[in-house]
């Protein structure tokens, strides 16, 4: 893997982590500020948070595999 490809993977992991953190923050805000009245928002925000964390985990695994080689 070229240094440019490795740097691109690092950037993708960083971006995925930022997105996951943003979704986690939205979930936290919902729990702290809107529940129980905003319970209907919970499934969509929770799923988006899960999906963002999964995307980060997959990107991070690719990066770790690339760095191990």
C-alpha positions in Angstrom: 0.0 0.0 0.0 1.3 3.4 -0.9 1.8 6.2 1.6 -1.0 8.1 -0.2 -3.4 5.2 0.1 -2.6 4.8 3.8 -3.1 8.5 4.4 -6.5 8.3 2.6 -7.5 5.4 4.9 -6.5 7.4 7.9 -8.5 10.3 6.7 -11.5 8.1 6.1 -11.3 6.7 9.7 -11.1 10.2 11.1 -14.1 11.3 9.1 -16.1 8.2 10.1 -15.2 8.8 13.7 -16.4 12.4 13.5 -19.7 11.3 11.9 -20.2 8.6 14.6 -19.5 11.1 17.3 -22.0 13.6 15.9 -24.7 10.9 15.8 -23.8 9.8 19.4 -24.2 13.4 20.4 -27.6 13.6 18.9 -28.6 10.4 20.7 -27.3 11.8 23.9 -29.2 15.0 23.5 -32.4 13.1 22.8 -32.0 11.0 25.9 -31.2 14.0 28.1 -33.6 16.6 26.7 -36.5 15.0 24.9 -37.4 11.7 26.6 -39.9 10.5 27.4 -41.9 12.8 25.1 -39.6 12.4 22.1 -39.6 8.6 22.3 -40.7 8.3 18.6 -37.4 9.8 17.5 -35.4 7.1 19.3 -35.4 4.3 16.7 -34.2 6.5 13.8 -31.5 8.3 15.8 -30.3 5.0 17.4 -30.1 3.3 14.0 -28.2 6.2 12.5 -25.8 6.1 15.4 -25.3 2.3 15.1 -24.7 2.6 11.3 -22.2 5.4 11.8 -20.3 3.4 14.5 -20.3 0.4 12.2 -18.9 2.4 9.3 -16.2 3.7 11.7 -15.4 0.1 12.9 -15.1 -1.2 9.3 -12.9 1.7 8.2 -10.7 1.3 11.3 -10.3 -2.4 10.7 -9.2 -1.7 7.1 -6.7 0.8 8.4 -5.3 -1.5 11.1 -4.9 -4.3 8.6 -3.1 -2.0 6.2 -0.8 -0.7 9.0 0.0 -4.3 10.0 1.4 -5.1 6.5 
